[in-house]
Amino acid sequence: MTAVGGRDGRGAADLEARALAAVSASRIARDLAALVAVPSVTGDEAAAAELVGELLRAGGPAVEVERREVDAAAFATDPRHPGSEMPRSVLPLVRGAVRAARPGPRLILSGHTDVVPAGDPATWSSDPFDPVVADGRLRGRGACDMKGGDVAAIEALRAVASLAGPDGVLPELFTGEAWFVGVPSEEDGGAGTLAAIRAGWTGDAAIVTEPTRLAIVTAAAGAITFRLTVPGRAAHASTRLEGVSALDNLEVLHAALRADEERRNAAEQDPRMRRLGMPYPTIIGTVHGGDWASTVPDRVVAEGRYGVRLGQDCAGAFAELEAVIAAACASDPWLRDHPARVENVGGLFDAVVQPADLPLARHLSAAIERVEGDAPAVVAVPYGSDMRLWVTEGRTPCVLYGPGDVRDAHAADESVDLDEVVRCARALTAWLVGGLARS
């Protein structure tokens, strides 16, 4: 049997050519517009999962589709639950499978169906959930992160299914099975992927089609969400020197976090991460405090994101963060006796590293080179993703590879290059056929 993701023989090459011919740019554009039009903000992904099921069923009788709704409250008791930031009652999972008659490797393509909120509509050129195509790009919330990748993966699975006969049976050359796994809740932790893993939806290799600009990602930083509760002492604005501003105290802690950010990034030795410039950013994203315009604020609550370094888990990163805040408080005359409180809240994204010679990465690279003519870059990214869950909890080798630039993700006027989505679908198709077909 061929190695997972490999390719052997003239017969496999013929099947690959037929599958590639089945990839349709117009269908990809149509399906992506339909999926982006579903406002599947984290916590409300059921309609998107239903549409993904319909798109998979459009692949014909060779595609077996399964939907599951996992009780979110019950699943939150899983000891490895990766946290969440949005209320939800269910985790809607959807799976499409194309199976050969003979046993062989299980190859998985996966993507999340949830998107972040659109933010202020006035910052968008058009309605965030009314997709617009202009200059070869499709604009709308989730187009880049990561519905473009979802549609590319679905199209690849359907391209493989197109090789089946009217009875849904794949050619004799195929062994094993190809899956697409659509999951919710990636944006606030990854509970959807963990639920899929707990359901037994694991395999021999997995590609998560997050936006990577069609580079292969073998190493990814992680992230934790933190909350800082910073005390002060209230006073009338006219006698502000009698009080202690919690906002001023937050400035002390923010300066300490900036210095820590510089130290942590300077200490990184992995060349893949160093090329990113700042692999482990720290940010305060929200600040709330005060209850009257003319009162010195006695409490400020700030929430932010802290990077998880390679070789480190979320607990280790939080211990680092705690130490930074404790040292900053100890250095300040007032905070020394009234220290800020730091809590770990929301999603937990461990860092993940795959071996440089990972067979999955080699075979995917070979498939891309067959289709594109050039080998892709192999890189690291500074953000967390479900990749780490496939590796650590699912024991499934995994890389990221997908269309779009993460700089467009979560932004106003988020968009994705439709040609990149098509190219991704073609590369994934070649990888699936190469891994499942043998002479």
C-alpha positions as CSV (number, residue, x, y, z in Angstrom):
1,M,0.0,0.0,0.0
2,T,1.2,3.5,-0.7
3,A,2.3,5.6,2.3
4,V,-0.3,8.0,3.6
5,G,-0.6,10.8,1.1
6,G,1.7,9.2,-1.5
7,R,1.0,8.2,-5.0
8,D,1.9,5.1,-7.1
9,G,1.5,4.2,-10.7
10,R,0.0,5.3,-14.0
11,G,-3.5,4.4,-12.8
12,A,-3.4,6.8,-9.9
13,A,-2.2,9.5,-12.3
14,D,-5.1,9.0,-14.6
15,L,-7.6,9.1,-11.6
16,E,-5.9,12.3,-10.4
17,A,-6.3,13.9,-13.8
18,R,-10.0,13.0,-13.9
19,A,-10.6,14.3,-10.4
20,L,-8.9,17.5,-11.1
21,A,-11.0,18.0,-14.2
22,A,-14.1,17.8,-11.9
23,V,-13.1,20.8,-9.8
24,S,-15.4,23.6,-10.8
25,A,-14.4,27.3,-10.2
26,S,-18.0,28.5,-10.8
27,R,-19.4,26.0,-8.3
28,I,-16.8,27.0,-5.7
29,A,-17.8,30.7,-6.1
30,R,-21.5,29.8,-5.8
31,D,-21.0,27.6,-2.8
32,L,-18.8,30.0,-1.0
33,A,-21.2,32.9,-1.5
34,A,-24.0,30.7,-0.1
35,L,-22.0,29.7,3.0
36,V,-20.8,33.3,3.7
37,A,-24.4,34.4,3.6
38,V,-25.1,32.3,6.6
39,P,-24.2,34.4,9.7
40,S,-22.7,31.6,11.7
41,V,-21.2,33.7,14.5
42,T,-19.6,31.5,17.1
43,G,-22.3,29.9,19.2
44,D,-24.9,29.8,16.4
45,E,-23.5,27.4,13.7
46,A,-26.4,25.0,13.2
47,A,-27.6,26.6,9.9
48,A,-24.1,26.6,8.5
49,A,-23.7,22.9,9.4
50,E,-26.9,22.1,7.7
51,L,-25.8,23.9,4.5
52,V,-22.4,22.1,4.6
53,G,-24.4,18.8,4.8
54,E,-26.3,19.9,1.7
55,L,-23.1,20.8,-0.2
56,L,-21.6,17.4,0.7
57,R,-24.8,15.6,-0.5
58,A,-24.5,17.4,-3.8
59,G,-21.4,15.2,-4.4
60,G,-23.7,12.3,-5.2
61,P,-24.3,8.8,-3.9
62,A,-20.6,8.2,-3.1
63,V,-20.7,10.8,-0.3
64,E,-22.0,9.6,3.0
65,V,-23.2,12.5,5.2
66,E,-23.7,12.4,8.9
67,R,-24.8,15.2,11.3
68,R,-24.4,15.1,15.1
69,E,-25.4,17.6,17.7
70,V,-23.4,17.3,20.9
71,D,-24.8,18.7,24.1
72,A,-22.5,21.6,24.9
73,A,-23.1,21.7,28.6
74,A,-22.4,18.0,29.0
75,F,-19.4,18.1,26.8
76,A,-17.9,21.0,28.9
77,T,-17.1,18.4,31.6
78,D,-14.5,16.8,29.4
79,P,-11.2,17.1,31.3
80,R,-9.5,18.4,28.2
81,H,-12.2,20.8,27.2
82,P,-10.4,23.8,25.5
83,G,-12.7,26.5,26.9
84,S,-15.3,28.7,25.3
85,E,-16.2,32.4,25.2
86,M,-19.7,32.3,23.8
87,P,-22.9,30.7,25.1
88,R,-24.2,27.7,23.3
89,S,-26.5,24.7,23.8
90,V,-25.1,22.4,21.1
91,L,-22.0,21.6,19.1
92,P,-23.3,20.9,15.5
93,L,-20.9,18.5,13.7
94,V,-21.1,17.4,10.1
95,R,-19.1,14.8,8.3
96,G,-18.9,13.8,4.7
97,A,-17.1,10.5,3.8
98,V,-16.1,8.8,0.6
99,R,-15.1,5.2,1.1
100,A,-13.4,2.7,-1.1
101,A,-14.4,-1.0,-1.1
102,R,-11.0,-2.0,0.4
103,P,-9.5,-0.9,3.7
104,G,-6.7,1.7,3.7
105,P,-5.8,5.1,5.2
106,R,-8.4,7.6,6.4
107,L,-7.5,11.0,5.1
108,I,-9.3,14.0,6.8
109,L,-9.9,17.5,5.6
110,S,-11.4,19.7,8.3
111,G,-12.6,23.3,8.8
112,H,-14.6,25.3,11.2
113,T,-18.0,26.8,10.3
114,D,-18.1,29.5,12.9
115,V,-17.0,33.1,12.3
116,V,-16.3,36.1,14.6
117,P,-18.8,38.9,14.9
118,A,-18.8,41.4,12.1
119,G,-18.2,44.5,14.3
120,D,-19.4,48.0,13.3
121,P,-21.3,47.7,10.0
122,A,-20.2,51.2,9.1
123,T,-16.6,50.0,8.7
124,W,-17.7,47.6,5.9
125,S,-18.1,48.5,2.3
126,S,-21.2,46.3,2.1
127,D,-23.3,44.1,4.4
128,P,-20.9,41.6,6.0
129,F,-23.3,38.7,5.4
130,D,-24.3,39.7,1.8
131,P,-21.3,38.4,-0.1
132,V,-19.9,40.5,-2.9
133,V,-17.5,39.5,-5.7
134,A,-15.2,42.1,-7.0
135,D,-11.8,42.0,-8.6
136,G,-11.6,38.2,-8.3
137,R,-12.2,38.3,-4.5
138,L,-15.3,37.3,-2.5
139,R,-16.0,39.7,0.4
140,G,-18.0,38.9,3.5
141,R,-17.5,37.8,7.1
142,G,-15.9,34.4,7.2
143,A,-14.8,34.4,3.5
144,C,-11.1,34.1,4.6
145,D,-11.5,32.6,8.1
146,M,-12.3,30.1,7.0
147,K,-15.3,29.4,4.7
148,G,-13.0,29.7,1.7
149,G,-11.0,26.7,3.1
150,D,-14.2,24.8,3.9
151,V,-15.5,25.1,0.4
152,A,-12.1,24.1,-1.1
153,A,-12.1,21.0,1.1
154,I,-15.7,20.1,0.2
155,E,-15.0,20.6,-3.5
156,A,-12.0,18.3,-3.2
157,L,-14.1,15.6,-1.5
158,R,-16.7,15.9,-4.2
159,A,-14.0,15.7,-6.9
160,V,-12.9,12.3,-5.5
161,A,-16.6,11.2,-5.3
162,S,-17.0,12.1,-9.0
163,L,-14.8,9.2,-9.9
164,A,-17.4,6.8,-8.5
165,G,-19.9,5.0,-10.8
166,P,-23.7,5.5,-10.6
167,D,-23.9,3.1,-7.7
168,G,-21.5,5.3,-5.7
169,V,-18.7,2.7,-5.8
170,L,-15.1,4.1,-6.3
171,P,-12.7,2.6,-8.8
172,E,-11.0,-0.6,-7.8
173,L,-7.6,1.2,-7.4
174,F,-8.9,3.1,-4.4
175,T,-8.4,1.9,-0.8
176,G,-9.3,3.6,2.5
177,E,-11.6,6.7,2.8
178,A,-11.6,10.5,2.6
179,W,-13.5,12.7,5.0
180,F,-14.5,16.3,5.4
181,V,-15.2,17.2,9.0
182,G,-17.0,20.5,9.7
183,V,-16.8,21.8,13.2
184,P,-18.2,24.7,15.3
185,S,-16.5,26.7,18.1
186,E,-13.0,27.0,16.8
187,E,-13.0,30.7,17.3
188,D,-13.5,30.4,21.0
189,G,-11.4,27.4,21.8
190,G,-12.0,24.4,19.6
191,A,-14.6,22.4,21.5
192,G,-16.1,21.3,18.1
193,T,-13.0,19.6,17.0
194,L,-12.5,17.9,20.4
195,A,-16.1,16.7,20.2
196,A,-15.4,15.2,16.7
197,I,-12.3,13.5,18.1
198,R,-14.2,12.1,21.0
199,A,-16.8,10.8,18.5
200,G,-13.9,8.8,16.9
201,W,-13.6,11.0,13.8
202,T,-9.8,10.7,13.6
203,G,-7.6,9.3,11.0
204,D,-4.1,8.7,9.6
205,A,-3.6,12.3,8.5
206,A,-5.5,15.6,8.6
207,I,-5.3,18.9,6.8
208,V,-7.1,21.9,8.4
209,T,-7.8,24.4,5.7
210,E,-7.2,27.6,7.7
211,P,-5.9,30.6,5.7
212,T,-2.2,30.1,5.1
213,R,-1.7,31.7,1.6
214,L,-1.3,28.2,0.3
215,A,1.8,27.5,2.4
216,I,2.1,24.4,4.6
217,V,2.1,25.1,8.3
218,T,4.0,22.6,10.5
219,A,4.3,24.8,13.6
220,A,1.9,27.1,15.3
221,A,1.9,29.3,18.4
222,G,-0.9,29.0,20.8
223,A,-2.9,31.6,22.8
224,I,-4.8,32.0,26.1
225,T,-7.4,34.7,26.9
226,F,-6.9,36.5,30.2
227,R,-8.8,38.9,32.4
228,L,-7.1,41.5,34.5
229,T,-9.0,43.1,37.4
230,V,-7.1,46.2,38.4
231,P,-8.0,48.1,41.6
232,G,-7.9,51.7,42.4
233,R,-9.4,54.1,45.0
234,A,-12.3,56.4,44.1
235,A,-12.3,60.1,44.7
236,H,-14.0,63.2,43.3
237,A,-12.5,64.4,40.1
238,S,-11.7,67.8,41.7
239,T,-9.5,66.1,44.3
240,R,-8.1,63.3,42.1
241,L,-4.8,63.3,43.9
242,E,-6.8,61.9,46.9
243,G,-7.7,58.9,44.8
244,V,-5.8,56.2,42.9
245,S,-6.8,55.7,39.3
246,A,-7.3,52.1,38.3
247,L,-6.7,53.2,34.7
248,D,-3.3,54.5,35.7
249,N,-2.6,51.2,37.4
250,L,-3.5,49.4,34.2
251,E,-0.9,51.5,32.4
252,V,1.7,50.1,34.8
253,L,0.7,46.6,34.0
254,H,0.4,47.2,30.3
255,A,4.0,48.5,30.2
256,A,5.1,45.3,32.0
257,L,3.2,43.2,29.4
258,R,4.9,45.1,26.6
259,A,8.4,44.5,28.1
260,D,7.5,40.8,28.6
261,E,6.3,40.5,25.0
262,E,9.7,41.9,23.8
263,R,11.6,39.5,26.0
264,R,9.6,36.4,25.0
265,N,9.9,37.0,21.3
266,A,13.6,37.8,21.5
267,A,14.2,34.5,23.2
268,E,12.6,32.4,20.5
269,Q,15.2,30.2,18.7
270,D,13.1,28.2,16.2
271,P,13.9,29.7,12.8
272,R,10.3,29.1,11.6
273,M,9.0,31.3,14.4
274,R,11.7,33.9,14.2
275,R,10.9,34.6,10.6
276,L,7.5,35.8,11.8
277,G,9.0,38.8,13.6
278,M,6.6,38.6,16.5
279,P,5.4,35.0,16.9
280,Y,4.0,35.6,20.4
281,P,2.1,38.9,20.5
282,T,0.3,40.1,23.7
283,I,-2.7,42.3,23.3
284,I,-5.3,43.9,25.5
285,G,-8.5,43.8,23.5
286,T,-11.2,45.2,25.8
287,V,-11.1,47.6,28.7
288,H,-14.1,48.4,31.0
289,G,-14.1,50.6,34.1
290,G,-15.4,53.5,36.0
291,D,-19.0,54.4,36.8
292,W,-19.1,58.2,36.7
293,A,-17.3,60.7,34.4
294,S,-16.2,62.8,37.4
295,T,-15.0,60.0,39.7
296,V,-11.5,58.6,39.8
297,P,-12.1,55.0,38.7
298,D,-11.7,52.4,41.5
299,R,-11.8,49.4,39.2
300,V,-10.8,48.5,35.6
301,V,-11.3,45.2,34.0
302,A,-9.2,44.4,30.9
303,E,-9.3,41.3,28.7
304,G,-6.6,40.2,26.3
305,R,-4.6,37.5,24.5
306,Y,-1.3,36.1,25.6
307,G,0.8,33.9,23.2
308,V,1.7,30.3,24.0
309,R,5.3,29.5,23.0
310,L,6.5,26.4,21.1
311,G,7.2,23.7,23.6
312,Q,4.8,25.2,26.1
313,D,1.2,24.4,27.0
314,C,-1.5,26.9,28.2
315,A,-0.8,26.2,31.9
316,G,2.9,27.1,31.4
317,A,1.9,30.3,29.5
318,F,-0.5,31.3,32.2
319,A,2.2,30.8,34.9
320,E,4.5,33.1,32.9
321,L,1.7,35.7,32.7
322,E,1.0,35.5,36.4
323,A,4.6,36.0,37.2
324,V,4.8,39.1,35.0
325,I,1.7,40.7,36.7
326,A,2.9,39.8,40.2
327,A,6.3,41.4,39.5
328,A,4.8,44.5,38.1
329,C,2.5,44.8,41.1
330,A,5.4,44.3,43.5
331,S,7.3,47.1,41.8
332,D,4.5,49.7,42.3
333,P,4.0,51.3,45.7
334,W,0.2,51.1,45.6
335,L,-0.2,47.8,43.7
336,R,2.2,46.1,46.1
337,D,-0.5,46.3,48.7
338,H,-3.5,46.1,46.4
339,P,-2.4,43.7,43.6
340,A,-4.3,43.1,40.4
341,R,-6.0,39.8,39.9
342,V,-5.3,37.9,36.7
343,E,-7.5,35.0,35.5
344,N,-7.4,32.6,32.6
345,V,-10.8,32.8,30.8
346,G,-12.1,31.7,27.4
347,G,-10.3,29.6,24.9
348,L,-7.1,27.5,25.5
349,F,-4.9,27.0,22.4
350,D,-1.7,25.1,23.1
351,A,1.2,25.6,20.8
352,V,2.0,22.7,18.4
353,V,5.0,21.5,16.4
354,Q,5.2,18.8,13.8
355,P,8.5,17.2,12.7
356,A,10.2,18.9,9.9
357,D,10.2,15.6,7.9
358,L,6.6,14.8,8.6
359,P,5.4,12.4,5.8
360,L,2.1,14.3,5.6
361,A,3.9,17.5,4.8
362,R,6.1,15.8,2.2
363,H,3.2,14.1,0.4
364,L,1.1,17.3,0.4
365,S,4.0,19.2,-0.9
366,A,4.4,16.7,-3.7
367,A,0.7,16.9,-4.6
368,I,0.9,20.7,-4.7
369,E,4.0,20.6,-6.9
370,R,2.2,18.2,-9.3
371,V,-0.7,20.6,-9.6
372,E,1.0,24.0,-9.3
373,G,4.4,23.2,-10.8
374,D,6.2,24.6,-7.7
375,A,6.7,23.3,-4.2
376,P,4.9,25.4,-1.5
377,A,6.6,27.2,1.4
378,V,6.7,25.3,4.7
379,V,6.1,27.9,7.5
380,A,5.0,28.6,11.0
381,V,2.1,30.8,12.1
382,P,1.6,33.0,15.3
383,Y,-2.0,32.0,15.9
384,G,-3.7,29.0,17.5
385,S,-6.0,26.6,15.6
386,D,-7.6,23.2,15.8
387,M,-4.3,21.7,14.5
388,R,-3.1,21.2,18.0
389,L,-6.2,19.1,19.0
390,W,-5.9,16.8,16.0
391,V,-2.2,16.1,17.0
392,T,-2.5,15.9,20.8
393,E,-6.0,14.6,21.4
394,G,-6.7,12.9,18.1
395,R,-3.2,11.4,17.6
396,T,-3.6,12.4,14.0
397,P,-0.7,14.0,12.1
398,C,-1.9,17.4,11.0
399,V,-0.9,20.5,9.1
400,L,-2.6,23.7,8.1
401,Y,-3.0,24.5,4.4
402,G,-5.6,26.8,2.9
403,P,-6.5,29.9,0.9
404,G,-6.5,33.4,2.2
405,D,-4.2,35.6,4.3
406,V,-4.7,35.7,8.0
407,R,-4.3,39.5,7.8
408,D,-7.8,39.6,6.2
409,A,-9.3,37.4,8.9
410,H,-11.5,39.1,11.6
411,A,-11.1,42.4,9.7
412,A,-13.7,44.7,8.1
413,D,-14.2,43.9,4.4
414,E,-12.7,40.4,5.0
415,S,-12.2,38.7,1.7
416,V,-10.5,35.8,-0.1
417,D,-9.1,35.4,-3.6
418,L,-11.4,33.0,-5.4
419,D,-8.5,31.7,-7.6
420,E,-6.7,30.7,-4.4
421,V,-9.7,28.8,-3.3
422,V,-9.8,26.9,-6.6
423,R,-6.0,26.2,-6.4
424,C,-6.4,24.9,-2.9
425,A,-9.3,22.6,-4.0
426,R,-7.1,21.2,-6.8
427,A,-4.1,20.6,-4.5
428,L,-6.3,18.9,-1.9
429,T,-7.9,16.7,-4.6
430,A,-4.4,15.6,-5.8
431,W,-3.5,14.8,-2.2
432,L,-6.6,12.7,-1.6
433,V,-6.3,10.8,-4.8
434,G,-2.6,10.2,-4.2
435,G,-3.2,8.9,-0.8
436,L,-6.1,6.6,-1.6
437,A,-5.2,5.2,-5.1
438,R,-2.7,2.5,-5.7
439,S,-1.7,0.3,-8.6
